[in-house]
Amino acid sequence: MQVEYSQQSPTADWPWAASVRIACETKGSNKSEVQQVCTGVLIDKQHIMTAAHCFYLRLMTQPNAKNEIGGAVPEGSWHVPFEYVKVTLGGKDWQHSAGLSIKSFSKIKSFHSHALNDDIGAIELSDPVVFDHRVNHICFPAAYTARTGHLAYVLGYGNTLKKTSSLREELIQLRIKQPCPKKLCCTQHETRQTEPGDSGCPLMREYRGRFYLIGIVKGHRLECQSRTCFTRVIPHCLWVNKITKGKSLRLSPVALYERSGSKGSRRGEPTADDATVNDGILGALVVPPPAALSLKGKEWRRKGRATKQNAK
């Protein structure tokens, strides 16, 4: 993620990272320029989750945009047509790539671009992607209880102080209590700053070698007192299940939570006892993902080879 003091990350380590860029002509100009940069996360073969506000631009910026997407939006905030949007996966250079074709974009009905509440949207690709060592999905937890002090990863394509636009990562501490609103979680420290392009980037927790999506960056908001705000994804599981026809939630093997009084591991994961309870409860509800999916970098490729050998 392009936050202050973050580090550049190999794209192969995060095969679910997506770059979402909007390029169009501004008023009084005949040149197409990138007006908005966001990050997304691949949740199955055909859906990318991002911040809903990424598909809205101010009227003065986008003269040809439509003012409708599943309902009216406030005057002065316009929905961007798909032909202006370029989505790339697998760390491809967006400037020299045709990008992926978009079939539709969905947002939660309660989202309003002026208030940015429930700021989650999903891009449906025209065709399913093929999973390999560079492109894969992130896991979607069946449940997660966030706690202040939990460690989590963020990932994004925003601009750094050097004005680069490469994939970057950051390990942060979460804050759940005030001033963070109930439906959001935010960074523990005010010094953690998001940059343009970080909107929509995934907030992730690691558990047993897999990464689980727990939030989507909505940026710096006054209600978070200059902290980075994340929209929680767990409260919107039914919506995700509806738009993906259950494909994303079927990939979730465990619930991420800690029982009262239990002590998690170094990164705040559930204890072994908690995991056993979770696996038992969820066994009849969800189908565990293949062993090769949603692992990081070299471990992902190593597990993938082992799985293929076992299949033989």
DRENDO-1510 file (C-alpha; in Angstrom, 1 decimal, always signed):
<recs>
REC; n; res; u; v; w
REC; 1; MET; +0.0; +0.0; +0.0 .
REC; 2; GLN; +1.2; +3.5; -0.8 .
REC; 3; VAL; +1.2; +4.8; +2.8 .
REC; 4; GLU; +4.0; +6.7; +4.4 .
REC; 5; TYR; +7.0; +4.4; +5.3 .
REC; 6; SER; +5.5; +1.5; +3.4 .
REC; 7; GLN; +7.7; -0.8; +1.3 .
REC; 8; GLN; +7.5; -1.9; -2.3 .
REC; 9; SER; +6.1; -5.4; -2.7 .
REC; 10; PRO; +6.7; -8.0; -5.4 .
REC; 11; THR; +3.4; -8.5; -7.3 .
REC; 12; ALA; +3.8; -12.2; -7.2 .
REC; 13; ASP; +3.4; -12.1; -3.4 .
REC; 14; TRP; -0.1; -10.6; -3.8 .
REC; 15; PRO; -1.8; -12.3; -6.8 .
REC; 16; TRP; -5.2; -10.9; -5.9 .
REC; 17; ALA; -4.1; -7.2; -6.2 .
REC; 18; ALA; -5.9; -5.2; -8.9 .
REC; 19; SER; -5.2; -1.8; -10.3 .
REC; 20; VAL; -8.3; +0.2; -11.2 .
REC; 21; ARG; -7.7; +3.4; -13.2 .
REC; 22; ILE; -10.1; +5.9; -14.7 .
REC; 23; ALA; -8.9; +7.9; -17.8 .
REC; 24; CYS; -11.0; +10.4; -19.5 .
REC; 25; GLU; -10.9; +13.9; -21.0 .
REC; 26; THR; -11.5; +16.9; -18.7 .
REC; 27; LYS; -13.5; +19.9; -19.8 .
REC; 28; GLY; -11.5; +22.1; -22.1 .
REC; 29; SER; -9.0; +19.4; -22.9 .
REC; 30; ASN; -8.8; +17.0; -25.8 .
REC; 31; LYS; -6.3; +14.8; -24.0 .
REC; 32; SER; -7.3; +11.7; -22.1 .
REC; 33; GLU; -5.7; +11.7; -18.6 .
REC; 34; VAL; -5.9; +9.4; -15.6 .
REC; 35; GLN; -8.4; +11.1; -13.3 .
REC; 36; GLN; -8.6; +8.6; -10.5 .
REC; 37; VAL; -6.6; +5.6; -9.4 .
REC; 38; CYS; -7.9; +3.0; -7.0 .
REC; 39; THR; -6.9; -0.5; -5.8 .
REC; 40; GLY; -9.1; -3.6; -5.9 .
REC; 41; VAL; -8.9; -7.1; -4.7 .
REC; 42; LEU; -9.9; -10.3; -6.7 .
REC; 43; ILE; -12.4; -12.3; -4.6 .
REC; 44; ASP; -13.2; -15.0; -7.2 .
REC; 45; LYS; -12.6; -15.6; -10.9 .
REC; 46; GLN; -14.9; -12.9; -12.1 .
REC; 47; HIS; -15.3; -10.3; -9.3 .
REC; 48; ILE; -13.0; -7.5; -7.9 .
REC; 49; MET; -14.0; -5.7; -4.8 .
REC; 50; THR; -13.0; -2.0; -4.4 .
REC; 51; ALA; -14.4; +1.2; -2.9 .
REC; 52; ALA; -17.7; +2.3; -4.4 .
REC; 53; HIS; -16.7; +5.9; -4.6 .
REC; 54; CYS; -13.9; +5.0; -7.1 .
REC; 55; PHE; -16.6; +4.9; -9.8 .
REC; 56; TYR; -17.8; +8.4; -9.2 .
REC; 57; LEU; -16.1; +11.6; -10.4 .
REC; 58; ARG; -17.1; +15.2; -10.0 .
REC; 59; LEU; -19.2; +16.6; -12.9 .
REC; 60; MET; -16.6; +19.2; -13.7 .
REC; 61; THR; -14.0; +16.4; -14.3 .
REC; 62; GLN; -16.1; +14.0; -16.3 .
REC; 63; PRO; -18.4; +15.6; -19.0 .
REC; 64; ASN; -19.6; +12.4; -20.6 .
REC; 65; ALA; -20.3; +10.4; -17.5 .
REC; 66; LYS; -23.7; +8.9; -16.8 .
REC; 67; ASN; -25.6; +10.0; -13.7 .
REC; 68; GLU; -27.1; +6.7; -12.9 .
REC; 69; ILE; -26.0; +3.3; -11.6 .
REC; 70; GLY; -28.8; +1.3; -10.0 .
REC; 71; GLY; -30.4; +4.5; -8.7 .
REC; 72; ALA; -29.9; +8.3; -8.5 .
REC; 73; VAL; -26.7; +9.8; -7.2 .
REC; 74; PRO; -26.3; +13.3; -5.8 .
REC; 75; GLU; -26.0; +16.2; -8.3 .
REC; 76; GLY; -22.4; +16.9; -9.1 .
REC; 77; SER; -21.3; +13.3; -8.5 .
REC; 78; TRP; -21.3; +11.2; -11.7 .
REC; 79; HIS; -20.9; +7.5; -12.4 .
REC; 80; VAL; -18.1; +6.7; -14.8 .
REC; 81; PRO; -18.9; +4.6; -17.9 .
REC; 82; PHE; -17.0; +1.3; -18.1 .
REC; 83; GLU; -15.1; +2.4; -21.3 .
REC; 84; TYR; -13.1; +4.8; -19.2 .
REC; 85; VAL; -12.1; +2.2; -16.6 .
REC; 86; LYS; -9.0; +0.0; -17.0 .
REC; 87; VAL; -8.5; -2.9; -14.7 .
REC; 88; THR; -5.3; -4.9; -14.6 .
REC; 89; LEU; -4.2; -8.0; -12.6 .
REC; 90; GLY; -1.0; -9.9; -12.1 .
REC; 91; GLY; +1.2; -6.7; -11.8 .
REC; 92; LYS; +0.8; -5.8; -15.5 .
REC; 93; ASP; +1.8; -2.3; -16.6 .
REC; 94; TRP; -1.5; -0.5; -17.0 .
REC; 95; GLN; -0.1; +1.9; -19.5 .
REC; 96; HIS; +0.9; -0.8; -21.9 .
REC; 97; SER; -1.9; -3.3; -21.2 .
REC; 98; ALA; -5.4; -3.4; -22.8 .
REC; 99; GLY; -6.9; -4.2; -19.4 .
REC; 100; LEU; -9.8; -6.5; -18.6 .
REC; 101; SER; -13.2; -5.9; -20.0 .
REC; 102; ILE; -15.9; -5.0; -17.4 .
REC; 103; LYS; -19.4; -6.4; -17.5 .
REC; 104; SER; -21.0; -4.6; -14.6 .
REC; 105; PHE; -20.4; -2.7; -11.4 .
REC; 106; SER; -22.5; -3.2; -8.2 .
REC; 107; LYS; -22.7; -1.1; -5.1 .
REC; 108; ILE; -24.6; -1.4; -1.8 .
REC; 109; LYS; -28.0; +0.4; -2.0 .
REC; 110; SER; -27.2; +2.4; +1.1 .
REC; 111; PHE; -24.1; +3.9; -0.5 .
REC; 112; HIS; -24.2; +7.6; -1.2 .
REC; 113; SER; -21.3; +9.3; -2.9 .
REC; 114; HIS; -21.6; +12.4; -0.8 .
REC; 115; ALA; -21.4; +10.6; +2.6 .
REC; 116; LEU; -19.4; +7.5; +1.6 .
REC; 117; ASN; -21.3; +5.2; +3.9 .
REC; 118; ASP; -21.1; +1.5; +3.1 .
REC; 119; ASP; -18.3; +2.3; +0.7 .
REC; 120; ILE; -18.0; -1.1; -1.0 .
REC; 121; GLY; -18.5; -1.9; -4.7 .
REC; 122; ALA; -17.8; -4.9; -6.9 .
REC; 123; ILE; -16.6; -5.1; -10.5 .
REC; 124; GLU; -17.8; -8.0; -12.5 .
REC; 125; LEU; -15.4; -8.9; -15.3 .
REC; 126; SER; -16.8; -9.9; -18.7 .
REC; 127; ASP; -14.8; -13.2; -18.6 .
REC; 128; PRO; -13.4; -15.3; -15.8 .
REC; 129; VAL; -9.7; -15.0; -15.2 .
REC; 130; VAL; -7.4; -18.0; -15.2 .
REC; 131; PHE; -5.7; -18.6; -11.9 .
REC; 132; ASP; -1.9; -19.1; -12.0 .
REC; 133; HIS; +1.1; -18.0; -9.9 .
REC; 134; ARG; +0.5; -14.3; -10.8 .
REC; 135; VAL; -3.3; -14.1; -10.5 .
REC; 136; ASN; -5.4; -15.7; -7.8 .
REC; 137; HIS; -8.2; -14.8; -5.3 .
REC; 138; ILE; -8.1; -13.8; -1.7 .
REC; 139; CYS; -10.1; -15.7; +0.8 .
REC; 140; PHE; -13.3; -14.3; +2.3 .
REC; 141; PRO; -13.8; -15.2; +6.0 .
REC; 142; ALA; -17.1; -16.4; +7.2 .
REC; 143; ALA; -16.7; -14.3; +10.3 .
REC; 144; TYR; -14.2; -12.0; +12.0 .
REC; 145; THR; -14.2; -10.1; +15.3 .
REC; 146; ALA; -11.8; -7.2; +15.0 .
REC; 147; ARG; -10.0; -6.0; +18.1 .
REC; 148; THR; -7.9; -2.9; +18.8 .
REC; 149; GLY; -4.3; -3.9; +18.4 .
REC; 150; HIS; -4.8; -6.6; +15.9 .
REC; 151; LEU; -2.2; -6.6; +13.2 .
REC; 152; ALA; -3.3; -6.5; +9.5 .
REC; 153; TYR; -1.8; -6.0; +6.1 .
REC; 154; VAL; -2.8; -3.3; +3.7 .
REC; 155; LEU; -1.9; -3.2; +0.0 .
REC; 156; GLY; -2.2; -0.5; -2.7 .
REC; 157; TYR; -1.2; +1.2; -5.9 .
REC; 158; GLY; -1.3; +4.8; -4.6 .
REC; 159; ASN; +1.2; +7.5; -5.1 .
REC; 160; THR; +4.2; +7.8; -2.8 .
REC; 161; LEU; +6.3; +10.9; -2.1 .
REC; 162; LYS; +8.4; +9.9; -5.2 .
REC; 163; LYS; +5.2; +9.9; -7.3 .
REC; 164; THR; +5.7; +6.2; -8.3 .
REC; 165; SER; +2.8; +3.9; -8.9 .
REC; 166; SER; +4.0; +0.4; -7.9 .
REC; 167; LEU; +2.3; -2.1; -5.6 .
REC; 168; ARG; +3.2; -1.5; -1.9 .
REC; 169; GLU; +2.4; -3.1; +1.4 .
REC; 170; GLU; +2.2; -2.1; +5.0 .
REC; 171; LEU; +1.7; -3.9; +8.3 .
REC; 172; ILE; -0.6; -1.8; +10.6 .
REC; 173; GLN; -2.4; -2.0; +13.9 .
REC; 174; LEU; -6.2; -1.7; +14.0 .
REC; 175; ARG; -8.3; +0.5; +16.2 .
REC; 176; ILE; -11.9; -0.4; +16.9 .
REC; 177; LYS; -12.9; +1.9; +19.7 .
REC; 178; GLN; -13.5; +5.7; +19.5 .
REC; 179; PRO; -13.0; +7.8; +17.4 .
REC; 180; CYS; -13.5; +5.0; +14.9 .
REC; 181; PRO; -17.2; +4.7; +13.9 .
REC; 182; LYS; -19.1; +1.4; +14.6 .
REC; 183; LYS; -19.3; +0.3; +11.0 .
REC; 184; LEU; -15.6; +1.0; +10.4 .
REC; 185; CYS; -12.2; +0.1; +11.7 .
REC; 186; CYS; -9.2; +2.4; +11.4 .
REC; 187; THR; -5.5; +2.6; +12.0 .
REC; 188; GLN; -4.3; +2.8; +15.5 .
REC; 189; HIS; -2.0; +5.7; +14.8 .
REC; 190; GLU; -2.8; +9.0; +13.2 .
REC; 191; THR; +0.6; +9.1; +11.4 .
REC; 192; ARG; -0.4; +6.3; +9.0 .
REC; 193; GLN; -1.5; +8.2; +5.9 .
REC; 194; THR; -3.1; +6.9; +2.7 .
REC; 195; GLU; -2.2; +8.4; -0.6 .
REC; 196; PRO; -4.3; +9.0; -3.8 .
REC; 197; GLY; -4.9; +5.5; -5.3 .
REC; 198; ASP; -5.2; +3.7; -1.9 .
REC; 199; SER; -9.0; +3.8; -2.0 .
REC; 200; GLY; -10.4; +0.3; -2.4 .
REC; 201; CYS; -7.2; -1.4; -1.3 .
REC; 202; PRO; -7.7; -4.6; +0.8 .
REC; 203; LEU; -7.2; -4.9; +4.6 .
REC; 204; MET; -6.1; -8.4; +5.2 .
REC; 205; ARG; -5.4; -10.8; +8.1 .
REC; 206; GLU; -3.1; -13.8; +7.7 .
REC; 207; TYR; -4.1; -17.2; +9.2 .
REC; 208; ARG; -2.3; -20.5; +8.6 .
REC; 209; GLY; -0.6; -19.2; +5.4 .
REC; 210; ARG; -3.8; -17.8; +3.9 .
REC; 211; PHE; -4.8; -14.2; +3.7 .
REC; 212; TYR; -8.4; -13.2; +4.4 .
REC; 213; LEU; -10.2; -10.0; +3.4 .
REC; 214; ILE; -11.6; -8.1; +6.4 .
REC; 215; GLY; -11.9; -4.5; +5.1 .
REC; 216; ILE; -11.7; -2.1; +2.2 .
REC; 217; VAL; -9.9; +1.3; +2.4 .
REC; 218; LYS; -12.2; +4.3; +2.1 .
REC; 219; GLY; -9.4; +6.8; +2.8 .
REC; 220; HIS; -9.0; +9.5; +5.5 .
REC; 221; ARG; -12.3; +10.7; +7.0 .
REC; 222; LEU; -13.0; +13.4; +9.6 .
REC; 223; GLU; -15.0; +10.9; +11.6 .
REC; 224; CYS; -11.8; +8.9; +12.1 .
REC; 225; GLN; -9.7; +11.9; +13.1 .
REC; 226; SER; -7.1; +11.7; +10.3 .
REC; 227; ARG; -6.7; +8.0; +10.7 .
REC; 228; THR; -7.2; +5.7; +7.7 .
REC; 229; CYS; -10.7; +4.3; +7.6 .
REC; 230; PHE; -11.7; +0.8; +6.4 .
REC; 231; THR; -15.2; -0.4; +5.6 .
REC; 232; ARG; -15.7; -3.8; +7.2 .
REC; 233; VAL; -16.7; -6.5; +4.8 .
REC; 234; ILE; -18.2; -9.1; +7.1 .
REC; 235; PRO; -21.4; -7.1; +7.7 .
REC; 236; HIS; -21.9; -7.2; +3.9 .
REC; 237; CYS; -21.5; -10.9; +3.4 .
REC; 238; LEU; -25.1; -11.4; +2.2 .
REC; 239; TRP; -24.6; -8.7; -0.4 .
REC; 240; VAL; -21.3; -10.3; -1.5 .
REC; 241; ASN; -23.0; -13.7; -1.6 .
REC; 242; LYS; -25.8; -12.3; -3.8 .
REC; 243; ILE; -23.6; -10.6; -6.4 .
REC; 244; THR; -21.1; -13.5; -6.7 .
REC; 245; LYS; -23.8; -16.2; -6.5 .
REC; 246; GLY; -22.1; -17.6; -3.5 .
REC; 247; LYS; -18.7; -18.2; -5.3 .
REC; 248; SER; -16.7; -16.0; -2.9 .
REC; 249; LEU; -18.1; -17.3; +0.4 .
REC; 250; ARG; -17.7; -20.9; -0.6 .
REC; 251; LEU; -13.9; -20.3; -0.6 .
REC; 252; SER; -13.8; -19.5; +3.2 .
REC; 253; PRO; -12.6; -22.3; +5.5 .
REC; 254; VAL; -12.7; -20.6; +8.9 .
REC; 255; ALA; -14.0; -17.8; +11.0 .
REC; 256; LEU; -11.4; -15.4; +12.4 .
REC; 257; TYR; -12.1; -14.5; +16.0 .
REC; 258; GLU; -10.7; -15.0; +19.5 .
REC; 259; ARG; -12.8; -16.2; +22.4 .
REC; 260; SER; -12.8; -14.1; +25.5 .
REC; 261; GLY; -9.6; -14.6; +27.5 .
REC; 262; SER; -7.8; -16.5; +24.7 .
REC; 263; LYS; -4.3; -15.4; +23.6 .
REC; 264; GLY; -3.6; -15.2; +19.9 .
REC; 265; SER; -0.3; -15.7; +18.3 .
REC; 266; ARG; +2.3; -13.1; +17.4 .
REC; 267; ARG; +0.1; -11.7; +14.6 .
REC; 268; GLY; -3.1; -11.9; +16.6 .
REC; 269; GLU; -4.5; -15.0; +14.9 .
REC; 270; PRO; -7.0; -17.3; +16.7 .
REC; 271; THR; -5.4; -19.9; +18.9 .
REC; 272; ALA; -5.4; -23.6; +17.9 .
REC; 273; ASP; -8.4; -24.3; +20.1 .
REC; 274; ASP; -10.4; -21.5; +18.5 .
REC; 275; ALA; -9.5; -22.7; +15.0 .
REC; 276; THR; -10.7; -26.2; +15.9 .
REC; 277; VAL; -14.0; -24.9; +17.1 .
REC; 278; ASN; -14.4; -22.7; +14.0 .
REC; 279; ASP; -13.6; -25.5; +11.6 .
REC; 280; GLY; -16.2; -27.7; +13.3 .
REC; 281; ILE; -18.9; -25.1; +13.2 .
REC; 282; LEU; -18.3; -24.0; +9.6 .
REC; 283; GLY; -17.7; -27.5; +8.2 .
REC; 284; ALA; -21.3; -27.9; +7.1 .
REC; 285; LEU; -21.6; -24.3; +5.9 .
REC; 286; VAL; -18.7; -23.6; +3.6 .
REC; 287; VAL; -16.4; -25.6; +1.3 .
REC; 288; PRO; -12.7; -25.3; +2.2 .
REC; 289; PRO; -10.6; -23.9; -0.7 .
REC; 290; PRO; -8.0; -26.1; -2.5 .
REC; 291; ALA; -4.7; -26.2; -0.7 .
REC; 292; ALA; -3.0; -24.3; -3.5 .
REC; 293; LEU; -5.1; -21.2; -3.3 .
REC; 294; SER; -4.5; -17.9; -1.6 .
REC; 295; LEU; -1.0; -18.5; -0.3 .
REC; 296; LYS; +1.7; -15.9; -0.5 .
REC; 297; GLY; +4.5; -15.8; -3.0 .
REC; 298; LYS; +6.9; -18.7; -2.9 .
REC; 299; GLU; +4.8; -20.6; -0.5 .
REC; 300; TRP; +1.9; -20.4; -2.9 .
REC; 301; ARG; +3.9; -21.8; -5.8 .
REC; 302; ARG; +5.4; -24.5; -3.6 .
REC; 303; LYS; +2.0; -25.6; -2.4 .
REC; 304; GLY; +0.7; -25.5; -5.9 .
REC; 305; ARG; +3.3; -27.9; -7.2 .
REC; 306; ALA; +2.8; -30.2; -4.2 .
REC; 307; THR; -0.9; -30.3; -4.9 .
REC; 308; LYS; -0.4; -31.1; -8.6 .
REC; 309; GLN; +2.0; -34.0; -7.6 .
REC; 310; ASN; -0.5; -35.4; -5.2 .
REC; 311; ALA; -3.2; -35.2; -7.8 .
REC; 312; LYS; -1.1; -37.5; -10.0 .
</recs>
